[in-house]
Amino acid sequence: MALLSPQLPRTIPCAGVGGGRRRRLRGTCCSAIAVEAPLTGVSGVRLGSSKLQGARSEMEDDVVLRSDGLGGFSFAAVLDGHAGFSTVEFLREELYKECVTALQGGLLLTSKNFAAARDAIQKAFESVDAKLLIWLEQTGKDMESGATATVMFVSNDILIISHVGDSCVVISRGGKAEVLTNPHRPYGSNQVSLEEVKRIRAAGGWILDGRICGDIAVSRAFGDIRYKSKKNEMLIKGVEEGRWSEKFVSRIQFKGDLVTSSPEIHQVELGSDVEFAILASDGLWDYMKSSEAVSFVREQLRQHGDVQIACEALAHASLDRQSQDNISIVIADFGRTDWQSLPEQGPNYLYEISQAFATLGVVSLGIWLSSFLLV
C-alpha cells in the first residue's frame, strides 16, 4: 500500500523499517489471494510466487511472472498499489509489453550490453507512466491511484533489477543475505532517502512527517497523478479542505514531478555462490529482516526443494509476525544448489540470546513501572 493523508486513519505502528502509505485496516484477519503456479523460467531458473491479503479492505498488490518474449531471460515483477487497483491493473500487462518492445524482444539483454539495456528499460518505465496518466484521466477510475514496481530480468548468470518504490530484492550468497535495492522514501538518514528529499525540494515540494506534502510516504511510483500533472489541482483541493492556507499555497512554485517513475537500474553477476533471490513488497520486509528471510527460505528448500512451497511459507511467516500489509513475493532459485545435500542449519544462539535479553529488559521495565503505580 502507499499513501496516507493526515485526515485518514493510520495503521498500527510497524516494527520494521517503517512503512505507512495509505493504511486501511479491517482488523487482523488475513486471507489468501490467488497464488500463482510455479514457473520454470529460462536456463533452468525456477520461479515461485505468492500473494496474501493482510489486514486490508482491498488487495491492491499483484505479481507478474513471464518466461517468454525476452530471449534467455524471465520477467518477474511485484506491483504494490495504493488508493485503488487501477494503476496495478494497467501495469500488469503494459509494463511487460513495453519492456519487451524496448528491449527488442530480449536482444539488448542477451547482447550483454548493459548500458543499452539500462537505457531501454528507463525509457520503457517512463513511457508506461506517461500512458498510464493519460489512461487514468480518461477513465476517471481510481484516478489518484498509484503503484510501486520492482522488476527482475532473470537469467542463470545475470540479474538485472529495475526498481521504483519500496519493495526490495535480496539474494542469498552462500547463505548470507545481500540487499540489492533501497526503498524510495522521503525520510531516513541513508543516502538514497537524503537524495530523494533533495530531489523533491528542488521540484518545489516539501516533506511533513516523513511524507511528501504530508501525504504520501513513497517518493517513486507509477501513477499518483496529483504529484505529477495535477499538482496545482492538488494545492487548490488542499486549500478547500483546510489543509493549507492560500498564503502558503501562493509561495509554492513547482519545477518538476514530486513523485517520479524513473527507476534505479543495476546489474548483478550471478556467481556460483548465489543461490536464490527474493523479491517482495514491504509487507514482508517491514516485519522480517533480510537475513531472517534468507535463512527461512534456505531451510525450506533444504527440506523439500520446492520453490513454490517456500514462497507460500514465507508469506505466511510474515503474517505470523503480525504484518498489517498485503504481501507479495517472488523467489527465483537459480538451480545451482543441491538442496538435498545442504547441511541442516543449526540454531542461531547469538540471535536467541539477544532476543532473550530484549524480552528480559521489557519484563523488567514493566515490573519497575508497576512498582510506581502500586505506591
C-alpha positions as CSV (number, residue, x, y, z in Angstrom):
1,M,0.0,0.0,0.0
2,A,1.0,3.6,-0.4
3,L,-0.4,7.0,0.6
4,L,-1.7,8.5,3.8
5,S,-3.1,11.9,4.4
6,P,-3.2,13.4,7.9
7,Q,-7.1,13.2,7.9
8,L,-7.1,9.4,7.1
9,P,-6.9,6.6,9.8
10,R,-3.4,5.3,10.3
11,T,-2.3,1.8,10.8
12,I,-0.8,0.1,13.8
13,P,2.8,1.2,14.0
14,C,5.2,-1.1,12.1
15,A,8.0,-2.9,13.8
16,G,10.3,-2.8,10.8
17,V,11.9,-0.2,8.6
18,G,8.7,1.9,8.8
19,G,6.0,1.6,6.2
20,G,3.0,3.8,6.1
21,R,1.4,4.7,2.8
22,R,-2.4,4.6,2.9
23,R,-3.4,2.1,5.7
24,R,-7.0,1.0,5.7
25,L,-7.3,-1.8,8.3
26,R,-10.2,-4.2,8.6
27,G,-9.0,-6.0,11.7
28,T,-6.4,-8.7,12.0
29,C,-8.0,-11.3,9.8
30,C,-5.8,-12.3,6.8
31,S,-6.9,-14.3,3.8
32,A,-5.1,-15.9,0.9
33,I,-5.5,-14.5,-2.6
34,A,-4.9,-16.5,-5.8
35,V,-1.4,-18.0,-5.5
36,E,0.5,-18.2,-8.8
37,A,1.5,-21.6,-10.1
38,P,5.3,-22.3,-10.0
39,L,7.1,-21.3,-13.2
40,T,10.2,-22.9,-14.7
41,G,12.0,-20.0,-16.3
42,V,14.6,-20.0,-18.9
43,S,18.0,-21.6,-18.3
44,G,16.6,-23.8,-15.5
45,V,15.7,-20.9,-13.2
46,R,12.7,-21.9,-11.1
47,L,10.3,-19.2,-10.0
48,G,7.6,-19.3,-7.3
49,S,5.2,-16.5,-6.2
50,S,2.7,-15.9,-3.5
51,K,0.2,-13.1,-2.7
52,L,-1.6,-12.8,0.6
53,Q,-4.1,-10.2,1.6
54,G,-3.4,-8.9,5.1
55,A,-5.5,-6.7,7.3
56,R,-6.7,-4.6,4.4
57,S,-10.1,-3.7,2.9
58,E,-8.6,-4.4,-0.5
59,M,-5.9,-6.4,-2.2
60,E,-4.0,-3.9,-4.3
61,D,-0.9,-5.9,-5.0
62,D,-0.1,-8.2,-7.9
63,V,2.7,-10.4,-9.2
64,V,3.7,-10.9,-12.8
65,L,5.8,-13.8,-14.0
66,R,6.7,-14.3,-17.7
67,S,9.2,-16.6,-19.3
68,D,8.5,-15.7,-22.9
69,G,9.5,-12.8,-25.2
70,L,12.8,-11.9,-23.7
71,G,15.2,-14.4,-25.1
72,G,17.3,-16.0,-22.4
73,F,15.6,-14.0,-19.6
74,S,12.5,-14.3,-17.4
75,F,10.5,-11.3,-16.2
76,A,9.3,-11.2,-12.6
77,A,7.6,-8.1,-11.1
78,V,6.0,-7.2,-7.8
79,L,3.4,-4.4,-8.1
80,D,2.3,-2.7,-4.8
81,G,-0.7,-0.5,-5.4
82,H,-2.3,2.2,-3.3
83,A,-5.5,4.3,-3.5
84,G,-7.1,1.7,-5.7
85,F,-6.2,-1.1,-8.0
86,S,-6.5,0.7,-11.4
87,T,-2.8,1.5,-11.7
88,V,-1.8,-2.1,-10.9
89,E,-4.4,-3.3,-13.4
90,F,-2.8,-1.2,-16.1
91,L,0.8,-2.1,-15.3
92,R,0.0,-5.8,-15.1
93,E,0.1,-6.1,-18.9
94,E,1.5,-2.9,-20.2
95,L,4.8,-2.8,-18.2
96,Y,5.8,-6.2,-19.5
97,K,4.8,-5.4,-23.1
98,E,6.6,-2.1,-23.1
99,C,9.8,-3.7,-21.7
100,V,9.7,-6.4,-24.4
101,T,9.4,-3.8,-27.1
102,A,12.1,-1.5,-25.7
103,L,14.5,-4.4,-25.2
104,Q,13.9,-5.6,-28.7
105,G,12.5,-8.9,-27.7
106,G,15.4,-9.5,-25.3
107,L,18.1,-8.8,-27.8
108,L,19.5,-6.0,-25.7
109,L,19.6,-8.3,-22.7
110,T,21.3,-11.2,-24.4
111,S,23.8,-9.0,-26.1
112,K,25.3,-8.3,-22.6
113,N,25.3,-4.5,-23.5
114,F,24.1,-3.3,-20.1
115,A,24.2,0.4,-21.0
116,A,21.9,-0.2,-23.9
117,A,19.6,-2.4,-21.8
118,R,19.5,0.1,-19.0
119,D,18.5,3.0,-21.3
120,A,15.8,0.9,-22.9
121,I,14.3,-0.1,-19.5
122,Q,14.4,3.5,-18.4
123,K,12.5,4.6,-21.5
124,A,10.0,1.8,-21.1
125,F,9.2,2.7,-17.5
126,E,8.8,6.4,-18.3
127,S,6.7,5.6,-21.4
128,V,4.4,3.3,-19.4
129,D,3.9,6.0,-16.8
130,A,3.0,8.7,-19.4
131,K,0.4,6.3,-21.0
132,L,-0.9,5.4,-17.5
133,L,-1.5,9.1,-16.5
134,I,-3.5,9.7,-19.7
135,W,-5.5,6.5,-19.2
136,L,-6.3,7.3,-15.6
137,E,-7.5,10.8,-16.5
138,Q,-9.6,9.5,-19.4
139,T,-11.3,6.7,-17.5
140,G,-11.6,8.5,-14.2
141,K,-11.3,5.1,-12.5
142,D,-9.2,5.4,-9.3
143,M,-7.7,8.4,-10.9
144,E,-5.5,9.1,-7.8
145,S,-4.2,5.6,-7.6
146,G,-0.5,4.6,-7.9
147,A,1.8,1.7,-7.5
148,T,5.4,0.9,-6.9
149,A,7.1,-1.7,-9.1
150,T,10.2,-3.7,-8.8
151,V,11.2,-5.9,-11.8
152,M,13.8,-8.6,-12.1
153,F,15.1,-9.7,-15.5
154,V,16.4,-13.1,-14.6
155,S,18.9,-15.5,-16.3
156,N,21.1,-18.1,-14.7
157,D,24.1,-15.9,-14.7
158,I,22.8,-12.3,-14.8
159,L,20.2,-10.5,-12.8
160,I,19.0,-7.0,-13.9
161,I,16.8,-5.1,-11.5
162,S,14.7,-2.1,-12.3
163,H,13.3,-0.6,-9.1
164,V,10.7,2.0,-8.3
165,G,9.3,2.4,-4.7
166,D,9.8,0.4,-1.5
167,S,9.7,-3.3,-2.5
168,C,13.1,-5.0,-2.2
169,V,15.3,-7.6,-3.8
170,V,17.6,-9.7,-1.6
171,I,19.9,-12.5,-2.8
172,S,21.4,-15.4,-0.9
173,R,25.1,-15.6,-1.5
174,G,26.4,-18.7,0.2
175,G,23.6,-18.4,2.8
176,K,24.4,-14.7,3.5
177,A,21.8,-12.1,2.7
178,E,22.8,-9.3,0.3
179,V,20.3,-6.5,-0.2
180,L,20.2,-5.2,-3.7
181,T,17.7,-2.3,-3.5
182,N,17.0,0.6,-1.3
183,P,13.4,2.0,-0.6
184,H,12.5,5.2,-2.3
185,R,11.1,7.0,0.8
186,P,11.4,10.7,1.7
187,Y,12.6,10.0,5.2
188,G,15.6,8.3,6.9
189,S,19.3,9.0,7.1
190,N,20.5,6.7,4.3
191,Q,21.9,8.2,1.1
192,V,19.0,7.2,-1.1
193,S,16.4,8.9,1.2
194,L,18.5,12.0,1.5
195,E,18.8,12.2,-2.3
196,E,15.0,11.7,-2.6
197,V,14.3,14.6,-0.2
198,K,16.7,16.8,-2.1
199,R,15.0,16.0,-5.4
200,I,11.5,16.6,-4.0
201,R,12.5,20.0,-2.5
202,A,14.2,21.0,-5.8
203,A,10.9,20.2,-7.6
204,G,9.1,22.6,-5.3
205,G,7.7,20.1,-2.8
206,W,8.1,19.8,0.9
207,I,8.3,17.0,3.5
208,L,6.0,16.8,6.5
209,D,6.1,14.0,9.0
210,G,8.2,11.9,6.6
211,R,5.6,12.4,3.8
212,I,5.6,14.4,0.6
213,C,3.3,17.3,1.2
214,G,2.3,15.5,4.4
215,D,0.5,12.8,2.4
216,I,2.5,10.1,0.6
217,A,5.4,8.2,2.1
218,V,6.9,6.7,-1.1
219,S,8.8,9.0,-3.5
220,R,8.9,6.9,-6.7
221,A,5.8,5.3,-8.2
222,F,3.7,4.9,-11.2
223,G,0.5,6.9,-11.4
224,D,-0.1,9.3,-8.4
225,I,-1.2,11.9,-10.9
226,R,-1.7,14.6,-8.3
227,Y,2.0,14.7,-7.7
228,K,2.8,14.9,-11.4
229,S,0.4,16.6,-14.0
230,K,-2.2,17.6,-11.4
231,K,0.0,19.3,-8.8
232,N,-1.8,22.6,-9.0
233,E,-5.2,21.0,-8.6
234,M,-3.8,19.2,-5.5
235,L,-3.0,22.6,-4.0
236,I,-6.4,24.0,-4.7
237,K,-8.1,21.0,-3.2
238,G,-5.8,21.3,-0.2
239,V,-7.0,24.9,0.4
240,E,-10.6,23.8,0.0
241,E,-10.1,21.1,2.6
242,G,-8.5,23.5,5.0
243,R,-5.1,21.7,4.9
244,W,-3.2,24.8,3.7
245,S,-3.8,28.5,3.6
246,E,-4.0,30.5,0.4
247,K,-1.0,32.4,1.5
248,F,1.0,29.2,1.9
249,V,0.0,27.9,-1.5
250,S,0.8,31.2,-3.2
251,R,4.5,30.7,-2.3
252,I,4.8,27.3,-3.9
253,Q,6.4,27.0,-7.3
254,F,6.6,23.6,-8.8
255,K,9.6,22.8,-11.0
256,G,9.1,19.1,-11.6
257,D,7.3,15.9,-10.5
258,L,7.2,15.3,-6.8
259,V,6.8,11.6,-7.4
260,T,8.7,10.0,-10.3
261,S,8.6,6.7,-12.1
262,S,12.3,6.9,-13.0
263,P,13.8,3.6,-11.9
264,E,17.1,2.7,-10.4
265,I,18.6,0.0,-12.6
266,H,21.6,-2.2,-11.9
267,Q,23.0,-5.5,-12.9
268,V,24.3,-8.3,-10.7
269,E,26.7,-11.0,-12.0
270,L,25.5,-14.3,-10.5
271,G,28.5,-16.4,-9.5
272,S,28.3,-20.0,-8.3
273,D,27.7,-18.9,-4.7
274,V,24.4,-17.1,-5.5
275,E,21.6,-19.5,-4.6
276,F,18.4,-17.6,-5.0
277,A,16.7,-14.2,-5.0
278,I,13.7,-12.9,-3.0
279,L,11.7,-10.0,-4.4
280,A,9.0,-8.9,-2.1
281,S,6.8,-6.0,-1.2
282,D,7.3,-4.0,2.0
283,G,4.6,-6.2,3.6
284,L,7.4,-8.7,4.1
285,W,10.4,-6.5,4.8
286,D,8.8,-4.3,7.3
287,Y,8.3,-7.3,9.5
288,M,11.3,-9.6,8.7
289,K,15.0,-8.9,8.3
290,S,16.7,-9.9,5.1
291,S,18.9,-12.3,6.9
292,E,15.9,-14.0,8.5
293,A,14.1,-14.3,5.2
294,V,17.1,-15.9,3.5
295,S,17.6,-18.4,6.4
296,F,13.9,-19.2,6.3
297,V,13.9,-19.9,2.5
298,R,17.1,-21.8,2.6
299,E,15.8,-24.1,5.3
300,Q,12.6,-24.6,3.3
301,L,14.4,-25.5,0.2
302,R,16.7,-27.8,2.2
303,Q,13.6,-29.7,3.4
304,H,11.7,-30.1,0.2
305,G,13.4,-28.2,-2.7
306,D,10.0,-26.7,-3.8
307,V,10.4,-23.0,-4.5
308,Q,6.6,-22.5,-4.7
309,I,6.0,-24.0,-1.2
310,A,8.9,-22.0,0.1
311,C,7.3,-18.8,-1.3
312,E,3.9,-19.5,0.3
313,A,5.5,-20.4,3.6
314,L,7.5,-17.2,3.7
315,A,4.3,-15.1,3.1
316,H,2.5,-16.9,6.0
317,A,5.6,-16.4,8.2
318,S,5.3,-12.7,7.7
319,L,1.6,-12.8,8.7
320,D,2.6,-14.7,11.8
321,R,4.7,-11.7,12.7
322,Q,1.6,-9.5,12.6
323,S,2.2,-7.9,9.2
324,Q,-0.6,-5.4,8.6
325,D,0.1,-5.1,4.9
326,N,-0.6,-7.1,1.8
327,I,2.3,-9.4,1.0
328,S,3.6,-10.2,-2.5
329,I,6.7,-12.4,-3.0
330,V,8.7,-13.9,-5.9
331,I,11.5,-16.3,-5.3
332,A,13.9,-17.2,-8.1
333,D,16.0,-20.4,-7.5
334,F,19.0,-20.2,-9.9
335,G,19.3,-24.0,-9.9
336,R,22.9,-24.2,-8.9
337,T,22.4,-25.6,-5.4
338,D,21.9,-29.2,-4.4
339,W,19.4,-28.6,-1.7
340,Q,19.2,-32.2,-0.6
341,S,22.9,-32.2,0.3
342,L,22.8,-28.9,2.2
343,P,23.5,-29.5,5.9
344,E,20.8,-28.6,8.4
345,Q,21.1,-25.1,9.8
346,G,22.0,-25.0,13.4
347,P,20.3,-22.7,15.9
348,N,21.4,-19.0,15.9
349,Y,22.4,-18.8,19.5
350,L,23.5,-15.2,19.3
351,Y,20.1,-14.2,17.9
352,E,18.3,-16.2,20.6
353,I,20.4,-14.8,23.4
354,S,19.8,-11.2,22.1
355,Q,16.1,-11.9,22.0
356,A,16.1,-13.3,25.5
357,F,17.9,-10.2,26.9
358,A,15.4,-8.0,25.0
359,T,12.5,-9.8,26.5
360,L,14.1,-9.7,30.0
361,G,14.5,-6.0,29.6
362,V,10.9,-5.4,28.6
363,V,9.7,-7.5,31.6
364,S,12.0,-5.7,34.0
365,L,10.8,-2.3,32.7
366,G,7.2,-3.4,33.2
367,I,7.8,-4.5,36.8
368,W,9.6,-1.3,37.5
369,L,6.8,0.8,36.2
370,S,4.2,-1.3,38.0
371,S,6.0,-0.6,41.3
372,F,5.3,3.1,40.9
373,L,1.7,2.5,40.1
374,L,1.2,0.4,43.2
375,V,2.7,3.1,45.5
